[in-house]
Amino acid sequence: MSSVARSRRLQVKLPAAILAATLTCLSCVAPAQTVDDDGGLPSASLDLPKDLTIFGKSDPNVRKATAVINGTIITGTDIDQRLALVIAANGGKVPEEEKERLRLQVLRNLIDETLQIQEAAANDIKIDKAEIEQSYERVAANFRQSPAQFETYLRQQGSSSASIKRQIEGELAWSRLLRRNVQPFVNVGEDEVRSVVDRLKAAKGSDEFRIGEIYLSATPENAQQISTNARNIIEQIKQGGSFQAYARQFSEASTAAVGGDLGWVRPGQLPDELAQAASDMSVGQIAGPIGVPGGFSIIYVMDKRKVLTADPRDAVMSLKQLSVAFPKGTTRDQVNSRAAAFAAATKEIKGCGAATTVGQQLGADVVDNDNVRVRDLPPQLQEMLLGLQIGESTPPFGSIDDGVRVLVLCGRDDPQDASQPSFDQIMAQMEDDRVNKRARIYLRDLRRDAVIDYN
């Protein structure tokens, strides 16, 4: 690695799979959240893991029908390729006994997707291939790959570009159908919005949560089976699976397309069962299955804050990162020796100006970014950075595979009191909530009226 410090955009590596993030937004047309008011959703860029395990290969020429939905065939290959996406999004950590259950859920998802595309077509809504290709290119770009390179990657995972493009088509078609056939008939009165504004002001300083939800519908006849399925999903997530990927594939709520993200909600906006569970949870915890009207929910606390109150984690920092990579084959003793020298040198850094000089002396890579929001960083780094003064650096962190690095705090813009959502934002959020509820009923009716033959 060159000893010349290179100034480019800072990228703090996060321990998450970019495929899981991509699976939460393929078409990038996210349905509205299902809460009354929303303070905005923070986002962070994720890095693609370098050690994804490759599972099996599906022969694209073997196309045995598994289900026929109103004349449209879903083949075993369709299921295998979509299942491969779920497995890859979870780092390949899916036990063999779990795969068959996942196959059944993937089939149900493909049936819903087919019904949505069919209903859109029946209403003269057709998604142009060019539009699908544009969305696919954006997905490939998330992997820093060309469409052709991404297609090769998908084949290595046992999937295909056709599987992702089909999912994109389903999302675009359903979203467009709802905008035309449902949204125009949903109204929210000004008095209703003013009532929400008043409640929001009264709740200032109280807790609100950013919640992820996986909703599974159930009947009295299959409640035990659905509850067991929910517990299996929870176990997989606790073992390292992506909540967002499981939500996208298994949740029956309209927020499935955005990884189950409900946005920022206060306990009073949630069903009593979910509110009670969320109030007792910490950030990063998952709970369920929780019995709710019509089925079961799994909830995940993604974040937590105070209503209309400044949060230190919303501070925007100017950071400089020094990093040293370890060549392949470096022994642990060599790693420990170089890491110790790196730690000793960086401990003496007094300000960002000195950081560049120290980086050159160490042969370190130096990168900087003037727009890093604390909330978007891993929790361990958040705590370290919030305790620093300008010019101070974090202790070294990293691993043998990722190298060792430190962050130097060059500047910080502390947050002001959180602003209240505007009248129009609240109204739009309430309208979206009602559209989502009608969308669930719409899809339920499509399932009821469909002619489905299983093989």
C-alpha positions in Angstrom: 0.0 0.0 0.0 1.4 3.4 -0.9 2.6 5.6 2.0 1.2 8.6 0.3 -2.0 9.7 2.0 -4.9 9.6 -0.4 -7.8 11.9 0.3 -11.1 10.2 -0.6 -14.4 9.5 0.9 -14.2 7.8 4.3 -15.7 4.3 4.4 -16.0 2.7 7.9 -16.5 -1.0 7.3 -19.7 -2.3 8.8 -20.3 -5.9 9.8 -23.3 -6.5 7.5 -24.1 -8.0 4.1 -24.8 -5.6 1.3 -26.9 -8.3 -0.3 -29.3 -8.1 2.6 -29.5 -4.3 2.2 -30.1 -4.7 -1.6 -32.9 -7.2 -1.0 -34.7 -4.5 1.0 -35.0 -2.2 -2.0 -34.7 -3.7 -5.4 -36.9 -1.4 -7.4 -36.2 1.5 -5.0 -39.9 2.3 -4.9 -40.5 1.9 -1.2 -44.1 1.8 -0.1 -45.0 4.2 2.6 -44.5 3.3 6.2 -47.3 2.2 8.4 -47.2 4.8 11.2 -48.9 8.1 11.6 -45.8 10.3 11.8 -42.2 9.8 10.9 -39.0 11.7 11.7 -37.1 10.4 8.7 -35.1 7.2 8.2 -31.3 7.4 8.6 -29.2 5.2 6.2 -25.7 4.0 5.9 -23.8 2.4 3.1 -22.8 -1.2 3.7 -19.8 -3.1 2.3 -20.0 -6.3 0.3 -18.5 -9.3 2.3 -15.5 -10.8 0.5 -16.1 -14.4 1.8 -19.7 -15.3 0.7 -20.1 -19.0 0.6 -21.5 -20.4 -2.7 -24.3 -23.0 -2.4 -25.4 -25.4 -5.1 -26.2 -24.7 -8.7 -29.6 -24.7 -10.2 -29.8 -26.0 -13.8 -31.8 -23.2 -15.6 -32.9 -25.8 -18.2 -34.7 -27.9 -15.7 -38.1 -26.2 -15.3 -40.6 -28.5 -13.5 -43.8 -26.8 -12.6 -44.5 -26.5 -8.9 -47.6 -24.3 -9.0 -49.9 -22.8 -11.6 -51.6 -19.5 -10.6 -54.4 -18.5 -13.0 -52.4 -20.1 -15.8 -49.0 -18.7 -14.9 -46.4 -21.4 -14.0 -44.0 -21.2 -11.1 -41.2 -23.8 -11.5 -38.9 -25.5 -9.1 -36.1 -23.5 -10.7 -37.9 -20.2 -9.9 -38.1 -21.3 -6.2 -34.5 -22.5 -6.1 -33.1 -19.2 -7.5 -35.2 -17.0 -5.2 -34.2 -19.2 -2.2 -30.5 -18.8 -3.2 -31.0 -15.0 -2.7 -32.3 -15.6 0.8 -29.4 -17.9 1.7 -26.8 -15.6 0.3 -28.3 -12.6 2.1 -27.9 -14.5 5.3 -24.2 -15.4 4.7 -25.1 -19.0 3.7 -25.9 -19.8 7.3 -29.1 -21.7 6.8 -29.3 -25.3 8.1 -30.4 -28.0 5.7 -33.6 -28.8 7.7 -34.5 -25.1 7.5 -34.3 -24.9 3.7 -37.4 -26.9 3.0 -39.5 -24.6 5.2 -37.9 -21.6 3.5 -38.8 -23.1 0.1 -42.5 -23.2 1.1 -42.4 -19.6 2.2 -40.6 -18.6 -1.0 -43.3 -20.3 -3.0 -46.0 -18.4 -1.2 -44.1 -15.1 -1.9 -43.8 -16.0 -5.6 -47.5 -16.7 -5.7 -48.3 -13.3 -4.2 -45.8 -11.7 -6.6 -47.5 -13.4 -9.5 -51.0 -12.3 -8.4 -49.7 -8.7 -8.1 -48.3 -8.7 -11.6 -51.4 -10.3 -13.0 -53.7 -7.8 -11.3 -51.6 -4.9 -12.6 -51.8 -6.3 -16.2 -55.6 -6.8 -15.9 -55.7 -3.0 -15.1 -53.6 -2.2 -18.2 -50.5 -1.6 -16.1 -47.4 -3.0 -17.7 -43.8 -2.3 -16.6 -41.4 -1.6 -19.5 -38.4 -3.8 -19.7 -36.2 -0.6 -19.9 -37.5 0.4 -16.5 -36.7 -3.0 -15.0 -33.3 -2.9 -16.5 -32.6 0.5 -15.0 -33.6 -0.7 -11.5 -31.4 -3.8 -12.1 -28.4 -1.6 -13.0 -28.9 0.3 -9.8 -28.8 -2.9 -7.8 -25.6 -4.0 -9.6 -24.1 -0.6 -8.9 -24.7 -1.2 -5.1 -22.2 -4.0 -5.5 -19.8 -1.8 -7.5 -20.3 -4.2 -10.4 -21.5 -3.9 -14.0 -24.8 -5.6 -14.8 -22.8 -8.4 -16.5 -20.5 -8.9 -13.5 -23.5 -8.9 -11.2 -25.2 -11.6 -13.3 -22.1 -13.8 -13.0 -22.1 -13.2 -9.2 -25.8 -14.3 -9.0 -25.1 -17.4 -11.0 -22.3 -18.3 -8.6 -24.9 -18.0 -5.7 -27.3 -20.3 -7.5 -29.6 -17.5 -8.6 -30.0 -15.4 -11.7 -30.6 -11.9 -13.0 -34.1 -13.1 -14.1 -35.1 -13.8 -10.5 -34.2 -10.4 -9.3 -35.8 -8.7 -12.3 -39.0 -10.6 -11.7 -39.0 -9.3 -8.1 -38.4 -5.8 -9.4 -41.3 -6.1 -11.8 -43.6 -7.3 -9.1 -42.7 -4.3 -6.8 -43.1 -1.7 -9.5 -46.4 -3.2 -10.8 -48.0 -3.4 -7.4 -46.8 0.1 -6.4 -48.2 1.6 -9.6 -51.5 -0.3 -9.2 -51.9 1.0 -5.6 -51.2 4.6 -6.7 -53.9 4.4 -9.4 -56.6 2.2 -7.8 -56.3 2.8 -4.1 -54.5 6.0 -3.2 -57.0 8.4 -5.0 -59.8 7.0 -2.8 -58.0 7.5 0.5 -58.6 10.8 2.4 -57.3 12.3 5.6 -59.0 15.3 7.2 -57.2 18.3 8.4 -58.7 17.8 11.9 -57.1 14.4 12.0 -53.7 15.8 11.2 -54.1 18.6 13.8 -54.9 15.9 16.4 -51.7 14.1 15.6 -49.7 17.4 15.8 -51.1 18.0 19.3 -50.3 14.5 20.4 -46.8 14.8 19.1 -46.2 18.1 21.0 -47.6 16.5 24.2 -45.2 13.5 23.7 -42.1 15.6 23.6 -39.3 14.0 25.5 -40.9 10.5 25.6 -39.4 7.5 24.0 -39.9 6.6 20.4 -38.5 3.6 18.5 -37.5 2.7 15.0 -39.1 -0.7 14.7 -38.7 -3.5 12.2 -41.7 -6.0 12.0 -42.2 -9.3 10.4 -46.0 -10.0 10.3 -47.3 -13.6 9.7 -51.0 -14.0 9.3 -52.6 -17.0 11.0 -56.0 -18.7 11.5 -57.1 -20.7 14.5 -56.4 -23.8 12.5 -52.8 -23.0 11.6 -51.8 -20.8 14.5 -49.5 -23.4 16.1 -47.7 -24.0 12.8 -47.3 -20.2 12.1 -46.0 -19.7 15.7 -43.4 -22.4 15.1 -42.4 -20.8 11.8 -42.0 -17.5 13.6 -39.7 -19.0 16.3 -37.6 -20.6 13.6 -37.2 -17.2 11.9 -36.2 -15.6 15.2 -33.6 -18.4 15.8 -32.1 -17.8 12.3 -31.8 -14.1 12.9 -30.2 -14.6 16.3 -27.6 -16.8 14.6 -26.6 -14.0 12.3 -29.4 -13.9 9.7 -30.5 -10.6 8.2 -33.7 -9.3 9.7 -34.3 -7.2 6.6 -33.9 -10.1 4.3 -36.2 -12.3 6.3 -38.8 -9.5 6.5 -38.7 -9.0 2.8 -39.2 -12.6 2.0 -41.6 -13.7 4.8 -43.5 -10.7 6.2 -47.0 -10.3 4.9 -47.2 -6.6 5.8 -46.8 -4.0 3.1 -43.6 -2.9 4.8 -42.0 -6.2 3.6 -40.6 -4.3 0.6 -38.6 -2.1 2.8 -37.3 -4.8 5.1 -40.1 -4.5 7.6 -39.1 -1.0 8.6 -42.1 0.8 10.3 -40.1 4.0 10.8 -40.1 6.0 14.0 -43.1 5.1 16.2 -44.2 5.9 19.8 -45.6 3.1 21.9 -49.1 4.7 21.6 -49.0 4.2 17.8 -48.5 0.5 18.1 -50.9 -2.3 19.0 -50.9 -2.8 22.7 -49.1 -6.2 22.4 -46.2 -4.7 20.4 -46.0 -1.5 22.4 -45.6 -3.4 25.7 -42.8 -5.6 24.1 -41.0 -2.6 22.5 -41.0 -0.6 25.7 -39.0 -3.3 27.5 -36.5 -3.9 24.7 -33.0 -2.4 24.0 -31.6 -1.4 20.6 -30.6 -4.5 18.7 -33.0 -6.9 20.5 -35.6 -9.0 18.8 -38.8 -10.4 20.3 -41.6 -12.7 19.3 -43.7 -14.4 18.2 -46.2 -11.9 19.6 -49.9 -12.6 19.1 -51.7 -9.8 17.4 -55.1 -9.6 15.7 -54.9 -11.8 12.6 -51.6 -13.5 13.3 -48.2 -13.1 14.8 -45.5 -10.4 14.8 -41.8 -10.5 15.2 -40.3 -7.1 16.2 -36.8 -5.8 16.1 -35.7 -2.5 17.8 -33.5 -0.8 15.2 -33.0 2.4 17.1 -34.4 4.5 20.0 -34.6 8.3 20.7 -36.6 10.9 22.5 -39.5 12.7 20.7 -38.6 16.2 19.5 -35.4 16.1 21.6 -31.9 16.6 20.3 -30.0 13.3 20.2 -26.1 13.4 20.5 -26.0 10.6 17.9 -27.4 13.0 15.3 -24.2 15.0 15.4 -22.4 15.2 12.1 -18.6 14.7 12.4 -15.6 15.4 10.3 -13.3 12.3 10.6 -10.0 11.2 9.3 -9.2 7.5 9.2 -5.8 5.9 9.3 -5.7 2.2 8.4 -3.0 -0.4 7.9 -3.9 -3.7 6.1 -2.1 -6.9 6.8 -0.8 -8.9 3.7 -2.2 -12.3 3.2 -0.1 -14.9 5.1 0.9 -12.5 7.9 1.3 -14.4 11.1 -0.4 -13.5 14.3 2.9 -12.5 15.9 3.6 -10.2 13.0 0.1 -8.8 13.3 0.4 -8.1 17.0 3.8 -6.5 16.5 2.6 -4.1 13.8 -0.7 -3.4 15.6 1.3 -2.4 18.7 3.5 -0.1 16.8 0.5 1.4 15.1 -1.3 1.9 18.4 1.7 3.6 20.0 2.2 6.0 17.0 -1.5 6.9 16.7 -1.8 7.5 20.4 0.5 10.5 20.0 -1.6 12.2 17.3 -2.5 15.7 18.3 -5.0 17.0 15.8 -5.9 16.2 12.2 -2.9 18.0 10.7 -0.6 15.6 12.5 -2.7 12.6 11.4 -1.6 12.8 7.8 2.1 13.0 8.8 1.8 10.0 11.1 0.0 8.1 8.4 2.8 8.7 6.0 5.4 7.5 8.5 3.4 4.3 9.2 2.7 3.6 5.5 -1.0 3.9 6.4 -3.9 4.7 4.1 -5.4 8.0 5.1 -9.0 8.9 4.1 -11.3 11.6 5.3 -15.0 12.6 5.2 -16.6 15.8 6.5 -20.1 14.4 6.7 -20.3 11.3 8.9 -23.4 11.1 11.1 -22.7 9.3 14.4 -26.0 7.4 14.3 -24.9 5.7 11.1 -21.8 4.1 12.7 -21.6 0.8 14.6 -22.7 1.2 18.3 -19.1 0.6 19.6 -17.7 3.4 17.5 -20.6 5.7 18.4 -19.7 5.5 22.1 -16.0 6.1 21.4 -16.5 9.1 19.1 -19.1 10.8 21.4 -16.5 10.8 24.2 -13.7 12.4 22.1 -12.6 16.1 22.0 -11.6 17.7 18.7 -8.2 16.4 17.6 -8.3 13.2 19.7 -8.4 9.7 18.2 -10.1 6.4 18.9 -8.2 3.4 20.2 -7.2 1.1 17.3 -9.8 -1.4 16.1 -10.1 -4.0 13.4 -9.1 -7.5 12.7 -6.5 -9.6 10.9 -8.7 -9.7 7.7 -9.7 -6.1 7.7 -6.5 -4.5 9.1 -6.3 -2.1 12.0 -7.5 1.5 11.9 -8.2 4.6 14.0 -10.5 7.5 13.6 -9.4 11.1 14.4 -12.1 13.6 15.2 -11.5 16.8 13.2 -14.8 18.6 13.8 -18.3 18.1 15.0 -21.6 19.8 14.4 -23.9 19.1 17.4 -27.6 18.6 16.7 -30.2 21.2 17.5 -33.6 20.3 19.0 -35.3 17.8 16.7 -37.7 19.5 14.4 -41.4 18.5 14.3 -42.7 16.9 11.0 -44.6 19.4 8.9 -48.4 19.3 8.5 -48.0 18.0 5.0 -45.6 15.3 6.1 -47.9 14.0 8.7 -50.9 14.0 6.3 -48.9 12.1 3.7 -47.8 9.6 6.4 -51.4 9.0 7.5 -52.5 8.6 3.9 -49.8 6.1 3.3 -50.8 4.1 6.4 -54.4 3.8 5.1 -53.2 2.8 1.6 -51.1 0.1 3.1 -54.0 -1.3 5.1 -56.2 -1.4 2.0 -53.3 -3.0 0.1 -53.2 -5.9 2.5 -57.0 -6.4 2.0 -56.6 -6.2 -1.7 -53.9 -8.9 -1.8 -56.0 -11.1 0.5 -58.9 -10.9 -1.9 -56.6 -11.7 -4.8 -55.5 -14.9 -3.0 -59.1 -15.8 -2.2 -60.2 -15.5 -5.8 -57.2 -17.1 -7.5 -57.2 -20.5 -9.2 -54.0 -22.2 -7.9 -53.0 -25.7 -8.8 -50.1 -27.3 -6.9 -47.9 -30.1 -8.3 
